[in-house]
């Protein structure tokens, strides 16, 4: 009789079911992990609503996770059953030009645990009793790093890569658009780099309260405050650097107005695929634009920072719920009724 496990299965837009599915077996070079903490990513909720081609019906989501190795596949060495681990979820080909040049984050042949990729197809993730991962992608965890903190390593790696794209942040005036998880983690990374001040912009006061805890020295609710006027009063010609962790027409084009001539704008958020862009203003101000996507070695770096106590990623976790309640929380997020900043789903 085939062994079964419980998993949150994406059946289609706004249809997530906690159900019995076959238990996966690790193949050669693979391990089976019992996830202990799985974070819900914004891309997961986008897929749940039907707005993300990287989430297809039948998929088990979950790429931000940590857990315990439960079983080894054939020919696996260097890791052990019972070991506490995080996982580098980007499984790149190592053969294409991008991989060879260190851009494995954009490898077109890659698989990503918990997503459906154009070339590879679906790879079931960690919102289940068990998940399969290549043994070479395992990152051992120190005993003092909690599973919840380790699950935050992946979103932290996104923020860390974005901030590392800017060579100088010390003594700079920095503005961050968006006080969601990625924006808040960006603020922590920016603060750790010695920025003179961090201005956080969002439309929700509750999120801006968290921004203060993550290093923001000034918060602006763009729903009822004039961002351009306030920035003009606080700076001499504009901020030095902007991290746009939203990625919509309004933030991108307003960012052009808020950054100083010769300043830098880092695009991180992916909320809209395309929109009209104030190209002439951007050129005439000699703005440097940088895009940041996923991570390469920043997950390992981020987990080290967590282990060293240099960043407090758990301070933005506002809800920890059992995996069996996951479908309910996806629906609350989809309807804009969730009060949580970052949710962790747990298995027993």
C-alpha positions as CSV (number, residue, x, y, z in Angstrom):
1,X,0.0,0.0,0.0
2,X,1.4,3.4,-1.0
3,X,2.3,5.7,1.9
4,X,0.5,9.0,2.1
5,X,1.0,12.4,3.7
6,X,-1.0,15.6,4.3
7,X,-0.3,18.6,2.0
8,X,-1.8,21.9,1.0
9,X,-2.5,21.4,-2.7
10,X,-3.2,24.2,-5.1
11,X,-6.2,23.1,-7.1
12,X,-6.8,26.3,-9.0
13,X,-7.4,30.0,-8.4
14,X,-8.6,30.6,-4.8
15,X,-8.8,26.8,-4.3
16,X,-6.3,25.4,-1.8
17,X,-7.1,22.0,-0.2
18,X,-5.4,20.3,2.7
19,X,-5.5,16.7,1.6
20,X,-3.9,13.2,1.5
21,X,-1.3,12.8,-1.3
22,X,1.4,10.1,-1.9
23,X,4.5,10.5,0.2
24,X,7.5,11.3,-2.1
25,X,10.6,9.1,-2.0
26,X,14.1,10.6,-2.3
27,X,16.0,9.5,-5.4
28,X,19.8,9.3,-5.8
29,X,21.4,12.4,-4.4
30,X,18.2,13.5,-2.7
31,X,16.9,13.8,0.8
32,X,13.4,13.8,2.3
33,X,12.8,16.7,4.7
34,X,10.0,17.1,7.3
35,X,9.3,20.8,7.1
36,X,9.0,22.5,10.5
37,X,8.4,26.1,9.4
38,X,7.2,27.3,6.0
39,X,6.7,31.0,5.2
40,X,3.9,32.2,2.9
41,X,5.5,34.3,0.2
42,X,3.8,37.1,-1.8
43,X,4.4,35.1,-5.0
44,X,2.5,32.2,-3.4
45,X,-0.5,34.4,-2.7
46,X,-0.3,35.9,-6.2
47,X,-0.3,32.4,-7.6
48,X,-3.2,31.4,-5.3
49,X,-5.3,34.3,-6.8
50,X,-4.4,33.1,-10.3
51,X,-2.0,35.9,-11.2
52,X,1.2,33.9,-11.4
53,X,2.1,31.3,-14.0
54,X,4.7,29.8,-11.7
55,X,1.9,28.2,-9.6
56,X,-0.1,25.6,-11.6
57,X,-3.0,23.4,-10.4
58,X,-1.8,20.3,-8.6
59,X,1.3,22.0,-7.2
60,X,2.3,22.0,-3.5
61,X,3.7,25.4,-2.8
62,X,6.3,26.4,-0.2
63,X,9.9,27.6,-1.0
64,X,10.7,29.5,2.2
65,X,11.2,26.7,4.7
66,X,13.4,24.9,7.2
67,X,13.1,21.4,8.7
68,X,14.7,18.2,9.6
69,X,16.1,15.5,7.3
70,X,13.9,12.4,7.6
71,X,15.3,10.1,5.0
72,X,18.4,9.8,2.7
73,X,18.2,8.7,-0.9
74,X,20.9,6.4,-2.5
75,X,24.4,7.7,-2.7
76,X,23.9,10.6,-0.3
77,X,26.8,11.6,1.9
78,X,27.7,14.6,4.0
79,X,24.3,15.0,5.7
80,X,22.4,12.9,8.3
81,X,18.9,11.9,9.3
82,X,17.7,14.2,12.1
83,X,19.8,17.1,10.9
84,X,18.3,20.6,11.2
85,X,18.5,22.3,7.8
86,X,17.5,25.1,5.5
87,X,17.5,24.6,1.7
88,X,18.8,26.5,-1.3
89,X,15.6,26.2,-3.3
90,X,16.9,27.4,-6.6
91,X,18.1,24.3,-8.5
92,X,20.0,25.6,-11.5
93,X,21.5,23.7,-14.4
94,X,25.2,24.7,-13.8
95,X,25.7,24.5,-17.6
96,X,24.2,27.6,-19.2
97,X,26.1,30.9,-19.7
98,X,24.3,32.6,-16.8
99,X,25.2,29.8,-14.4
100,X,28.8,29.8,-15.6
101,X,29.0,33.6,-15.1
102,X,27.5,33.5,-11.6
103,X,23.9,34.5,-12.5
104,X,22.3,31.2,-11.5
105,X,19.4,33.2,-10.1
106,X,18.2,33.7,-13.7
107,X,19.1,30.3,-15.1
108,X,16.3,29.5,-17.7
109,X,16.6,25.8,-17.1
110,X,16.3,26.0,-13.3
111,X,13.8,24.3,-11.1
112,X,12.5,26.1,-8.0
113,X,11.1,24.1,-5.1
114,X,7.4,24.9,-4.6
115,X,6.9,26.4,-8.1
116,X,6.3,25.6,-11.7
117,X,9.1,26.8,-14.0
118,X,8.8,27.1,-17.9
119,X,11.5,24.5,-18.8
120,X,11.6,22.2,-15.8
121,X,7.9,22.2,-14.9
122,X,6.4,21.7,-11.4
123,X,8.5,20.8,-8.3
124,X,6.4,20.2,-5.2
125,X,7.3,22.4,-2.2
126,X,7.3,22.3,1.6
127,X,3.6,23.0,2.5
128,X,3.3,19.3,3.3
129,X,4.5,16.7,5.7
130,X,7.5,16.0,3.5
131,X,9.5,17.6,0.7
132,X,12.3,16.3,-1.5
133,X,15.5,18.3,-2.0
134,X,18.9,17.7,-3.6
135,X,21.4,16.9,-0.9
136,X,23.9,19.4,-2.3
137,X,21.3,22.1,-1.7
138,X,21.2,21.5,2.1
139,X,22.4,24.2,4.5
140,X,23.0,22.9,8.0
141,X,21.5,25.0,10.8
142,X,23.1,25.8,14.2
143,X,21.1,24.6,17.1
144,X,20.4,28.2,18.3
145,X,18.8,29.3,15.1
146,X,15.0,28.6,15.3
147,X,13.2,27.0,12.4
148,X,11.0,30.1,12.1
149,X,14.1,32.3,11.7
150,X,15.6,29.9,9.2
151,X,12.5,29.9,7.1
152,X,12.9,33.7,6.9
153,X,16.4,33.2,5.3
154,X,15.0,33.1,1.8
155,X,13.1,36.4,1.9
156,X,16.1,37.9,3.7
157,X,18.3,36.7,0.8
158,X,16.2,38.8,-1.6
159,X,16.7,41.9,0.5
160,X,20.3,41.2,1.0
161,X,21.0,40.8,-2.7
162,X,19.2,44.1,-3.4
163,X,21.2,46.1,-0.8
164,X,24.5,44.5,-1.9
165,X,23.9,45.9,-5.4
166,X,24.5,49.3,-3.9
167,X,28.2,49.7,-3.1
168,X,27.8,52.7,-0.7
169,X,24.9,52.9,1.8
170,X,26.8,54.3,4.8
171,X,25.8,57.9,5.6
172,X,23.2,57.9,2.7
173,X,19.6,59.0,2.9
174,X,17.6,56.0,1.7
175,X,13.9,55.7,0.8
176,X,12.1,52.3,0.8
177,X,8.8,51.9,-1.0
178,X,6.8,49.2,0.6
179,X,6.7,48.0,4.2
180,X,5.8,44.4,3.4
181,X,8.2,41.6,4.4
182,X,10.8,42.3,1.6
183,X,10.7,46.0,2.3
184,X,11.1,45.5,6.0
185,X,14.0,43.2,5.6
186,X,15.6,45.7,3.2
187,X,15.3,48.3,5.9
188,X,17.1,45.9,8.4
189,X,19.9,45.3,5.8
190,X,20.2,49.1,5.0
191,X,20.3,50.0,8.7
192,X,23.1,47.4,9.3
193,X,25.1,49.1,6.5
194,X,25.1,52.4,8.3
195,X,22.6,54.5,6.4
196,X,22.2,58.1,7.7
197,X,18.4,57.8,7.6
198,X,15.7,55.5,6.2
199,X,12.4,56.9,4.9
200,X,9.7,54.2,4.7
201,X,6.7,54.8,2.5
202,X,3.5,52.6,2.5
203,X,-0.3,53.0,2.6
204,X,-0.9,51.1,5.8
205,X,-0.1,52.6,9.2
206,X,0.2,49.1,10.8
207,X,3.1,48.2,8.4
208,X,4.7,51.5,8.9
209,X,4.8,50.8,12.7
210,X,6.9,47.7,11.8
211,X,9.1,49.9,9.6
212,X,10.1,51.8,12.7
213,X,11.1,48.6,14.4
214,X,13.2,47.7,11.3
215,X,15.3,50.9,11.2
216,X,13.1,53.5,9.6
217,X,13.8,57.0,11.0
218,X,10.8,58.6,9.2
219,X,7.6,56.9,7.9
220,X,5.2,58.4,5.4
221,X,1.7,57.1,4.6
222,X,1.3,58.0,0.9
223,X,-2.5,57.6,1.2
224,X,-2.8,60.8,3.2
225,X,0.6,62.5,3.1
226,X,2.4,64.3,0.4
227,X,5.5,62.2,-0.1
228,X,7.2,64.6,-2.6
229,X,6.7,67.6,-0.2
230,X,8.0,65.7,2.8
231,X,11.1,64.4,1.0
232,X,11.9,67.9,-0.3
233,X,11.8,69.2,3.2
234,X,14.0,66.4,4.5
235,X,16.7,66.4,1.8
236,X,18.8,68.6,-0.3
237,X,17.5,67.8,-3.8
238,X,16.2,64.3,-3.1
239,X,17.2,61.0,-1.5
240,X,20.5,59.3,-2.4
241,X,19.0,55.8,-3.0
242,X,15.6,54.3,-3.4
243,X,14.6,50.7,-3.0
244,X,11.3,50.0,-4.7
245,X,9.9,46.9,-3.0
246,X,6.5,47.4,-4.6
247,X,7.0,47.8,-8.4
248,X,3.9,49.6,-9.7
249,X,3.6,52.6,-12.0
250,X,3.1,55.1,-9.1
251,X,6.1,54.0,-7.1
252,X,8.5,53.7,-10.0
253,X,7.5,57.1,-11.6
254,X,7.3,58.9,-8.2
255,X,10.7,57.4,-7.4
256,X,12.2,59.3,-10.3
257,X,11.0,62.5,-8.8
258,X,12.2,61.7,-5.2
259,X,15.8,60.6,-6.0
260,X,18.5,63.2,-6.4
261,X,20.3,63.8,-9.7
262,X,22.9,61.1,-10.0
263,X,21.1,59.0,-7.4
264,X,20.3,55.3,-7.5
265,X,17.1,53.4,-7.8
266,X,16.9,49.6,-7.1
267,X,13.9,47.8,-8.4
268,X,12.9,44.8,-6.3
269,X,9.1,44.6,-6.3
270,X,7.2,42.9,-9.1
271,X,3.6,43.9,-8.6
272,X,3.0,45.0,-12.2
273,X,4.4,43.5,-15.4
274,X,4.4,46.7,-17.5
275,X,3.4,50.3,-17.3
276,X,4.1,53.8,-18.7
277,X,7.6,55.1,-17.6
278,X,8.8,58.7,-17.2
279,X,11.9,58.0,-19.4
280,X,12.9,61.5,-20.2
281,X,13.0,62.6,-16.5
282,X,15.0,59.5,-15.6
283,X,17.6,60.3,-18.3
284,X,17.8,64.0,-17.6
285,X,18.5,63.3,-13.9
286,X,21.2,60.7,-14.8
287,X,19.7,58.2,-12.4
288,X,21.3,54.8,-12.1
289,X,18.7,52.0,-12.2
290,X,19.5,48.5,-10.8
291,X,17.3,45.5,-10.8
292,X,17.6,42.7,-8.2
293,X,16.0,39.3,-8.6
294,X,16.1,36.3,-6.2
295,X,19.6,35.4,-4.9
296,X,22.8,33.5,-5.6
297,X,24.9,33.1,-2.5
298,X,22.9,35.5,-0.3
299,X,20.9,32.8,1.4
300,X,24.0,31.4,3.1
301,X,25.1,34.9,3.9
302,X,21.7,35.8,5.4
303,X,21.6,32.7,7.5
304,X,25.1,33.6,8.9
305,X,23.8,37.0,9.8
306,X,20.8,35.5,11.6
307,X,23.1,33.0,13.4
308,X,25.4,35.9,14.5
309,X,22.5,37.9,15.8
310,X,23.1,40.8,13.5
311,X,19.5,40.8,12.1
312,X,16.2,40.1,13.8
313,X,14.1,38.5,11.1
314,X,11.6,37.0,13.6
315,X,10.4,40.5,14.6
316,X,8.2,40.7,11.4
317,X,6.6,37.2,11.9
318,X,3.1,38.1,13.2
319,X,1.3,34.8,12.8
320,X,2.3,31.1,13.3
321,X,-0.4,28.6,12.3
322,X,-0.7,24.9,11.7
323,X,-0.4,23.7,8.1
324,X,-4.0,22.4,8.3
325,X,-5.2,26.1,8.6
326,X,-3.1,27.2,5.6
327,X,-6.0,27.4,3.1
328,X,-7.9,29.7,5.4
329,X,-5.0,32.1,5.7
330,X,-4.4,32.1,1.9
331,X,-8.0,33.2,1.5
332,X,-7.7,35.9,4.1
333,X,-4.6,37.3,2.4
334,X,-6.3,37.1,-1.0
335,X,-9.3,39.2,0.3
336,X,-7.1,41.7,2.0
337,X,-8.5,40.7,5.4
338,X,-5.3,39.3,6.9
339,X,-3.7,41.5,9.6
340,X,-0.4,39.6,9.5
341,X,2.8,40.9,8.1
342,X,4.5,37.5,7.7
343,X,2.9,34.1,8.3
344,X,4.7,30.9,9.2
345,X,2.9,27.5,8.7
346,X,4.1,24.7,10.9
347,X,3.9,20.9,11.0
348,X,3.8,18.9,14.2
